[in-house]
Amino acid sequence: MKRGRKKHNDYVKEDRLSDLPNCVLLRILSLLDADEAVKTCTISSRWRHLWKHLPTLILCSSHFMRIKSFNRFVSRILCLRDVSTPLHAVDFLCRGVVDPRLLKKVVTYAVSHNVEKLRVHACCDFQHFSSCFFSCHTLTSLDLCVGPPRTDERLSFPKSLNLPALTTLSLESFAFCVGDDGCAEPFSALNSLKNLMILYCNVLDAESLCISSVTLTNLTIVGDPVYYSTVELSTPSLFTFDFVCYEGIPVLKLCRSKINLSSVKHVNIEVRMWTDYADASLVLLNWLAELANIKSLTLNHTALKVLSLVPDLLKVEFHSLCNLKLLKVKMRIPSSMPNGTLYFLLQNSPSAKVEIVDWR
């Protein structure tokens, strides 16, 4: 019996990727940096103009040898992108000092095309942002890390932001300005805010930072005690609270203002450097007393050591943590647990589950 010859088409591999609908391909391309997405135009005629319809632009300078090349690329892609395509998100990530004209062009383009998510990580100033940014009604998520590199300088966060749709805000290395009452209260005008991250920010000419929001549900503070000594929360809907301190100890006083913190159910406290300060242990104890209704508590090993410094800890009358369901401890294994600390935390909820997590 003669063997039949294989047809030429049997050797041709199907291009199944190109057969996918545009919406799927654009979803894939949106995960790439913009310069990588543009390079796909050489695959075939099917891909030639596809990148012009990207709903997400990731503009990152790290793929360019020279900043001038990056500037030209960004200007070019903004000119060639299809203007009828809705713009969902823009990430502008630039190493070194950014050209103010380029930043203004990117922000203006994003706002004029009704951007929903904006991330800017660059060395710049708010004066380099176009004025339309401060009253963008479509922006739902904003992530800003701006300012001069490797210095203690911080840019002043503007007192007035008209961003009615903003639900998620992340700020790094900003300085909050003080109002007429001597307190910094930068978020009260953000009426839809639900998620707030404050990283290494401080307060100008004041010791108190007031976070006032009836909609806020998730709060993360990362920083050191030198930035401000009091955080005053007026957040009746707050559900989760995370505090991470890299240097020193959590000496911040967590003050209740008009509304208590009974809504908080999940708390994470991490201290990264150990310092033997007994007064910090009392501050941490007061935090746990104010966060009385939480259901889950996560502490790292250093935070437990701080708490263990409370004088006669096991004799302290403690009426909080009655609703605790989960206590999670992050620690290097093997490592010794501070004597009596877990017993103290679980005395009002002995049936709570305890998890020891190997934290490297």
FENQUITA-V276294 format. One record per run of one state. SS is the DSSP state (H for helix, E for strand, C for the rest). FROM is the first residue (numbers start at 1). TO is the last residue. If there is no record, write none. Layout:
SS_FROM_TO + SS_FROM_TO
This chain:
C_1_7 + H_8_11 + C_12_21 + H_22_29 + C_30_33 + H_34_42 + C_43_44 + H_45_47 + C_48_49 + H_50_53 + C_54_55 + E_56_60 + H_61_63 + C_64_66 + H_67_80 + C_81_88 + E_89_97 + C_98_99 + H_100_112 + C_113_116 + E_117_123 + C_124_125 + H_126_128 + C_129_130 + H_131_135 + C_136_140 + E_141_146 + C_147_154 + E_155_157 + C_158_167 + E_168_172 + C_173_173 + E_174_176 + C_177_183 + E_184_184 + C_185_194 + E_195_199 + C_200_201 + E_202_203 + C_204_207 + E_208_212 + C_213_217 + E_218_222 + C_223_224 + H_225_227 + C_228_229 + E_230_234 + C_235_239 + E_240_245 + C_246_252 + E_253_256 + C_257_265 + E_266_271 + C_272_277 + H_278_290 + C_291_295 + E_296_300 + H_301_308 + C_309_312 + H_313_315 + C_316_325 + E_326_331 + C_332_340 + H_341_346 + C_347_352 + E_353_358 + C_359_360
